[in-house]
Amino acid sequence: MKLLKLTSALALTAVMSLGTPAGAVEKRDGEFWMVIGGRQAVSHIDPGQPYDYAIRMMTQALYDGLVKYSGDPPTVEPWLATDWSTSEDGLTWTFNLAPEATFNNGDPVTAEAVVYSYQRVLDMNEGVSWMLSDVLSSENIKALDEYTVEFTLDRPYAPFLSFLPWWFIVNPDQVEPNVVDGDFGKAWLSQNAAGSGPYSLERFDQGTAYWLKRNGDYWKGFPYDNDDMGGIIYQLIRETSSQRAALISGKADLVTDLTAEELEVVGEQPDIEVTSTPALTSFGIKMNTQGDKMSDINLRKAVAHAFDYDTFIQVYNGNAKLQTSAFTDAIKGKIDVEDMPRQDMEKAREYLSKSQWPDGGITLEYVYVQGLEQQRQMGLSLLNSLKQLDIELEMVPLTWPNMVARAADVEESPDLMSIFTTPVSTDPDAVAIQYHPSSQGKYYGSHFLEDETLIDMIEEARKLSDWDERAPIYADIQERIVDLQPEIFGMMRQRMFAYKTYVKGYEDSPIRMTAEVDLYPLYIEQP
């Protein structure tokens, strides 16, 4: 094996020569440090601020929630909370905390800390607040005693528990002294940690690498019997070709979110394991249903039937699967919707003839992530298809922040926008709510869909507690969304990772974002 040598100065530049394979990772202070190569920088590590896969990967290692997702299919299991109960009317949820749980500075994790953490996020109205802000108010979270916390919802909400794994608990005694001008401690928590998780923050080199030290005394323990694991370095490697080279050479031990082509290349190496597994993530091309052109449902349907859906599979070398509903496969209550659009130019022309532009002669704007080749290829496929309808396609690459900014304004949101969306819950409400007006202004709501029948169904289903009552409504919701055609419903791409054979404990779950890894069970096995 060709492996990374870590210096006492914690510099990534000190690497072993890349000659013949050595025997094992050289240790720092007698412990192994694993290098994970990812393409997305960690802009902050505050669990209350907006998140992406890199942020969530770090915060899960630094913090704990009351409960945690694990397995495939994903299930919610106890974590800081040992158990919980729900009142008969579905309004009150009571959680009992593990008395042995401690923050990494030694302070106990108490009910007051839970109350503080939830109230902080709700009052900030950022990050994960959207998941519960319309059913939970700050004043309705109470500590009944040192290790018992009670939530009283404004109305029954069946998905409540399914969102809690992403609400992490901070230590108020560490955060409060660092609050400046009422900023909730955001500036301090951006590059400092106050959690109880399996790792603590050792170093935060923005734009380069992020160092997490394994907490050998973690109150929950670890799922492996190996005390040699010292920590994890998340190193920024922006190009997939560089990720491949780093993994093969031994400068990285695990790399995230490879392209299908790169996965195939590294998979041929005898000392590398590869995984390609289904995700909850969907890819669609959102249509601005309130825009000048895509407000015409017949034009939307014409575009949807013109697209060559095989492109979705081809650009991922088969590591993808077409959607058969507005819901992805792992979502509870998902059905196969009849007559999902597929390429049919005769139908496309029929719908176009009913639109305001029966002969075409228009130009549509397609916005995609700059530098993401797969989305560019999807745009080129759509461009070729629309030419048959005498419709031009203007392809506009933008950085992700600029895409998010445009999606926030119905006047600025483009005709077509390529979007990956990962639900944070397996409950169907996590997807359905994306087609509710409350999601407008968010990137996944860039279709700006409004339909009173659909709104009523979504609001009714999320109030019910009985799954037998909810299930048929969600079946109708899926059919209604597809019929309204607010997007080209695309595909579910696979989660693709590669790692050295000495990396152990890798666990997959479709609930995670496509480039997100649970660091908790990972360790290095000395050969």
Secondary structure, 3 states (H helix, E strand, C coil): CCCCCCCCCCCCCCCCCCCCCCCCCCCECCEEEEEEEECCCCCCCCCCCCCCHHHHHHHHHHCCECEEEECCCCEEEECCEEEEEECCCCCEEEEEECCCCECCCCCECCHHHHHHHHHHHHHHCCHHHHHCCCCCCHHHEEEEECCEEEEECCCCCCCHHHHHHHCECCCHHHHHHHCCCCCCCHHHHCCCCCCCCCEEEEEEECCCEEEEEECCCCCCCCCCCCCCEEEEEEEECCCHHHHHHHHHHCCCCEEECCCHHHHHHHCCCCCEEEEEECCCCEEEEEECCCCCCCCCHHHHHHHHHHCCCHHHHHCCCCCEEECCCCCCCCCCCCCCCCCCCCCCHHHHHHHHHCCCCCCCCEEEEEEEECCCHHHHHHHHHHHHHHHCCCEEEEEEEECHHHHHHHHCCCCCCCCEEEEEECCCCCCCHHHHHHHCHHHCCCHHHCCCCCCHHHHHHHHHHHHCCCHHHHHHHHHHHHHHHHHHCCEEEEEEECEEEEEECCEECCCCCCCCCCCCCCCCCCEECCC
